[in-house]
Amino acid sequence: MTIEEIHRQHYGRILASLIRVVRDFTLAEDALQEAFAIAVAQWPKKGPPPNPVAWLMTTARNKAIDQIRHRTMAQSKHDDMISLATPGESSPESADTLRLIFTCCHPALAPDAQIALTLHTVCGLTTEEIARAFLVPVPTLAQRLVRAKTKIKLAGIPYEVPADEELSERLSAALHVVYLVFNEGYAASAGAELLRADLCSEAIRLARQLVELLPAEREAAALLALLLLNDARRDTRTDPAGDLVLLEDQDRTRWDRAKIAEGASLVERSLRGGSPGAYAIQAAIAALHAQAPRARDTDWRQIAALYALLAQMHPSPVVELNRAVAIAMADGFEKGLALLNQLDLPGYHRLPAARADLLRRLGKFPEAAAAYREALSLVGNDAERRFLTRRLAEVSAAGT
Amino acid sequence: MQYVMLIYLDSQRWSALSTDERNRVHQDCGAWHEALVKSGHSRNAVGLQPVSTATTLRETNGKTMITDGPFAETKEVLGGFEMLECVNLDEAIAIAKRFPGLRAGCAVELRPHVPGNECKD
């Protein structure tokens, strides 16, 4: 294994264990970075040690002890010295990774700080990489990380897996961070595209770790399923020119079958035992789409029923919009249109866009054109704007 | 660790409550505080008179200005505070979550103390 591969696979785990021992994010990070720097200098010449991970862990711990000795020998640091001097384990514990994830996703940190800190510490991405992926200046991102680490230290945010009674609430906060990381990568915009695809992979890696560490938590399995099922379609969502390709027009032979199979089996697991959570329902919907051999084989009736269940759990006009579209596909466009007309979502382009699409399918071209125009006045994303413009031209031509 | 829990009340929502409701919240807050004293989590608690009783001092050009009222007119006003002794922020959050004033529209802010023995470094 190369040093890069070790960094990639073990950085977060080693750091997680170091933080527990040292009880200081920055100190642990600096020490681990030093240990990797020594490895880069020594290993190519001398060959890697027999157990590289244990070597990195021990070297970093010794560096941290040096650092603490270097600082004041104030009484308050005495405890740290004792815990550091005791010969500790040299292999990272998996519980430490879980501690690190929960600390980084603590609700007392701002959401953007939670995301940046998780990617930086658990995934080992550099400040530059995260800044580029989120399209923010490097100093801004660096400051965000420093502020978060300072708050953890000064406000006493614990380095612990939450107690049972808090676990489900805190887990859903951590899952939400993973979900946001994925979405940021999935809404790919040109230019930063490659890095953004990386965010999807990182999110899947994080979700996978949570599933491994908390195998009994069904919503973690459900989130992993949802991410895999969406990621399976990633390459077919845009054409070579970067234009949007609708689900029904995507080349299904190019969907990633392995990801779909894994996602589908996780969905089954997350639906078993008790009422399903919100991620499980969304993953079940994604599985129905992914498993339909052709667009017209989609089980829209079941999808509509799942959206109804989701709406009961989290009443939201956006969920209602999706349910109306599913009903339109299952029971007729008129019926879906009637439901859409009852919705009020000011400023949201997808409502007029969905109405426009149903009107187009019904052959009501002038009304469809008006709805496309309304959607165009609200849309923000370039690829979507080009798509709506194309559709508007089509219905305008068909209407004359 | 030591935290101060600053209790802000929404004066409009508070005055909209009936006398009975207000008394009940006061009573519940008292019981909440007593339990914290017993468990060793509370070092002290202070309830404040309304902002109409406040006096503000500032110094400009070496001269102290004294004015009537709070330093800033806000919808939510500081109503009191509780000094907490907790192992970490999660314990303080768990205590704050049980604060009965929350249901009467109060917002609470948790702030860690600057530790006394670390001021020197």
Contacts between the chains, C-beta under 8 A, distances in Angstrom:
chain1	res1	chain2	res2	distance
A	72	B	121	5.9
A	74	B	120	7.8
A	74	B	121	6.4
A	75	B	117	7.5
A	76	B	117	6.2
A	76	B	118	6.3
A	106	B	89	7.8
A	108	B	89	6.0
A	108	B	93	7.4
A	154	B	112	5.7
A	155	B	89	5.3
A	155	B	110	7.7
A	155	B	112	5.1
A	156	B	1	4.4
A	156	B	3	7.7
A	156	B	86	7.5
A	156	B	87	7.9
A	156	B	88	4.5
A	156	B	89	4.6
A	156	B	92	7.7
A	156	B	112	5.9
A	157	B	88	7.1
A	157	B	89	5.0
A	157	B	90	7.7
A	158	B	87	7.6
A	158	B	88	3.9
A	158	B	89	6.6
A	158	B	90	5.2
A	160	B	88	7.7
A	160	B	90	7.3
A	162	B	90	6.9
A	163	B	90	8.0
A	166	B	90	7.3
A	166	B	94	7.7
